[in-house]
Amino acid sequence: MASLARSAPLPEESTLVANLEVVQRSRSLIQKILLSIPDVHESCIHIETLKLNSSENAKLGIMATKIEFPSAPVLKSLSENFTLETGLKHMLEGLQLHRALLSSVSPRLENIDKVTQLLDDIRDLAIQINKMLKAVVLPSPTPMALRLSGEYDVQVATHLTLEQLQSFGQDMVRLLRTLVPSSEEEMES
C-alpha cells in the first residue's frame, strides 16, 4: 500500500529556478543592497527633511507626480494568479527601473561613489534573477526622463528612488525566501 503513494509532482515553474545556489546568491545580493541604501542615502541627500523610513515621505506624492516618478512593479506571494515566472519578471523589471532611475540622477549628484557601487550590485542581482528566468540576454535599462528642473528635484528623485528600492528589495527578500526549502532556512538560523 505504501509503495503506491507518491508525492505530488512539482510544478513546472520550479524548473525556472536554475538552482539553490543562484537563489542564495540573489538573497545575499539583495541583503547587501538593502544594507547599503542608508549609506548611499546619507552620501547623496543633503536636505534634512528627506529621511529614509519617515512618515513625512508620504507628503512627497505631489512632487513625485511633478517629476513623473514611476512606480515599481508589484511583488506578491506566489499563487495561481502570480506565478514564479511573473514574480521573477517583476523583480527583473523593478531592478532595471531602479538602475535607470539611479543612472538618470547620478550625473547630477555631488558624491556618486556609493551610487556607482549600488548600481553595480543591482546589475549583479539582475543577472542572477535573469539566470533564474533562464533568459538569454539581460535587457539594458531604458533611460529615464524625469522632469528635474533643479537641485531640489534631483534630491527628491534620488530620495524617492532609494525609498522605493528599499521597499521593493524587502518584497524581493520575502519572495526569494519562498524559493528556499524550509530545511535550508533552518540551517541559516
Phi and psi in degrees as a GROMACS rama.xvg file:
@    title "Ramachandran Plot"
@    xaxis  label "Phi"
@    yaxis  label "Psi"
@TYPE xy
-65.5176  -28.6616  ALA-2
-71.1204  -16.8235  SER-3
-83.4989  -20.9749  LEU-4
-74.5657  134.505  ALA-5
-130.121  153.154  ARG-6
-77.4969  155.467  SER-7
-64.2909  142.387  ALA-8
-64.4747  144.586  PRO-9
-69.6231  144.315  LEU-10
-62.4434  147.252  PRO-11
-60.2346  -28.2233  GLU-12
-59.1941  -29.8168  GLU-13
-60.865  -20.2759  SER-14
-70.4561  -15.2538  THR-15
-65.7475  -32.4056  LEU-16
-81.867  114.647  VAL-17
-56.9588  -54.4515  ALA-18
-168.294  169.511  ASN-19
-61.6486  -32.2135  LEU-20
-62.3437  -40.9919  GLU-21
-66.5749  -40.1085  VAL-22
-63.0574  -44.5191  VAL-23
-64.0403  -41.7839  GLN-24
-61.4313  -40.6471  ARG-25
-63.4943  -44.6396  SER-26
-62.3027  -40.8137  ARG-27
-64.0021  -43.7675  SER-28
-65.51  -41.471  LEU-29
-68.0973  -34.6071  ILE-30
-64.1455  -42.0035  GLN-31
-60.9662  -43.3223  LYS-32
-62.1475  -47.4526  ILE-33
-61.6408  -38.8533  LEU-34
-70.3547  -27.5461  LEU-35
-84.1731  -19.2103  SER-36
-57.4291  -45.9585  ILE-37
-58.9357  -39.4257  PRO-38
-67.1347  -41.7892  ASP-39
-62.4424  -44.6485  VAL-40
-59.4467  -47.3709  HIS-41
-62.444  -35.193  GLU-42
-77.0278  -21.0281  SER-43
-109.662  -32.3629  CYS-44
-97.2381  120.058  ILE-45
-112.802  1.15967  HIS-46
-91.5603  118.698  ILE-47
-60.6379  -28.992  GLU-48
-77.3737  -12.2299  THR-49
-93.7416  96.6493  LEU-50
-122.66  144.859  LYS-51
-65.9558  146.041  LEU-52
56.1769  34.9158  ASN-53
-101.812  143.763  SER-54
-66.7135  -19.4153  SER-55
-68.9789  -18.6478  GLU-56
-63.9644  -25.4226  ASN-57
-61.9223  -24.9262  ALA-58
-75.4258  -5.20321  LYS-59
-88.6643  5.74036  LEU-60
-58.9726  -42.3612  GLY-61
-66.1056  -40.4894  ILE-62
-65.2515  -40.3639  MET-63
-61.2596  -40.4176  ALA-64
-65.535  -42.5889  THR-65
-59.7669  -42.1992  LYS-66
-90.776  4.39144  ILE-67
59.8844  49.4984  GLU-68
-78.6137  123.28  PHE-69
-81.5365  153.622  PRO-70
-87.0458  153.187  SER-71
-80.1393  154.898  ALA-72
-61.5292  151.246  PRO-73
-83.8422  133.98  VAL-74
-111.39  128.559  LEU-75
-126.4  174.133  LYS-76
-66.4626  148.137  SER-77
-66.1898  138.048  LEU-78
-157.779  -175.272  SER-79
-63.0615  -33.4955  GLU-80
-88.8105  -15.4582  ASN-81
-133.665  89.711  PHE-82
-79.1982  168.652  THR-83
-58.4716  -44.2605  LEU-84
-60.3941  -43.4825  GLU-85
-62.3113  -44.2008  THR-86
-61.0068  -44.4708  GLY-87
-66.0117  -39.8628  LEU-88
-64.1363  -41.3209  LYS-89
-64.4836  -38.4903  HIS-90
-59.8959  -48.4258  MET-91
-61.4087  -44.6585  LEU-92
-61.3344  -42.5183  GLU-93
-65.5838  -40.7381  GLY-94
-64.5145  -42.5706  LEU-95
-62.9619  -40.7947  GLN-96
-60.6158  -47.7597  LEU-97
-69.2072  -33.9458  HIS-98
-61.4547  -44.9469  ARG-99
-65.1058  -41.8172  ALA-100
-62.8973  -47.4696  LEU-101
-64.9271  -37.713  LEU-102
-65.1484  -32.3578  SER-103
-75.4586  -30.2714  SER-104
-93.6213  -23.5344  VAL-105
-58.2802  -36.5018  SER-106
-63.7162  -18.9108  PRO-107
-101.511  6.09542  ARG-108
-97.1071  150.141  LEU-109
-72.7595  -44.643  GLU-110
-116.89  107.469  ASN-111
-111.652  3.02109  ILE-112
-56.9892  -49.3568  ASP-113
-71.611  -31.2776  LYS-114
-65.5362  -42.3609  VAL-115
-61.3267  -42.6394  THR-116
-64.6117  -41.0232  GLN-117
-63.1705  -42.0625  LEU-118
-59.8459  -41.2528  LEU-119
-63.3397  -42.8311  ASP-120
-65.7521  -39.282  ASP-121
-64.5102  -42.1787  ILE-122
-60.8765  -45.1557  ARG-123
-62.1167  -39.9264  ASP-124
-66.8686  -40.307  LEU-125
-60.4359  -36.9918  ALA-126
-63.1418  -42.221  ILE-127
-65.6565  -42.6483  GLN-128
-64.2161  -39.5231  ILE-129
-60.5437  -38.2064  ASN-130
-62.9468  -39.0053  LYS-131
-65.9289  -33.7377  MET-132
-77.9952  -13.6045  LEU-133
57.8833  34.694  LYS-134
-79.4056  152.44  ALA-135
-82.5547  -42.227  VAL-136
-124.667  134.965  VAL-137
-85.3638  115.878  LEU-138
-66.3363  146.02  PRO-139
-75.0101  145.411  SER-140
-64.9517  139.322  PRO-141
-72.8587  129.564  THR-142
-57.7164  141.115  PRO-143
-96.3392  142.871  MET-144
-118.991  71.7026  ALA-145
-74.6061  148.385  LEU-146
-90.6266  86.7161  ARG-147
-109.252  105.657  LEU-148
-92.8628  -17.371  SER-149
-157.913  -176.695  GLY-150
-59.508  -40.3077  GLU-151
-61.4756  -43.3949  TYR-152
-61.2765  -39.9907  ASP-153
-64.5085  -44.2418  VAL-154
-61.6002  -44.2366  GLN-155
-65.7421  -43.5002  VAL-156
-62.2246  -41.3076  ALA-157
-65.3768  -45.1126  THR-158
-60.0736  -48.4204  HIS-159
-61.4768  -38.7111  LEU-160
-62.8443  -47.3033  THR-161
-67.0241  -39.7636  LEU-162
-60.7496  -48.2654  GLU-163
-67.203  -39.9421  GLN-164
-61.9647  -38.82  LEU-165
-62.0684  -47.4364  GLN-166
-65.4456  -44.3658  SER-167
-62.2389  -41.5456  PHE-168
-62.8152  -39.7589  GLY-169
-64.6572  -37.8164  GLN-170
-65.4551  -37.6272  ASP-171
-63.3162  -42.058  MET-172
-57.8776  -46.1196  VAL-173
-61.849  -43.7187  ARG-174
-69.028  -42.1752  LEU-175
-65.3287  -32.4479  LEU-176
-60.2181  -32.798  ARG-177
-71.8784  -14.4409  THR-178
-88.9357  -6.68212  LEU-179
-101.111  128.469  VAL-180
-55.8863  145.522  PRO-181
-59.1411  -34.2175  SER-182
-64.6129  -33.2913  SER-183
-66.1164  -40.8696  GLU-184
-67.9927  -36.1548  GLU-185
-64.3004  -34.4102  GLU-186
-67.3974  -31.4792  MET-187
-71.2597  -29.6052  GLU-188
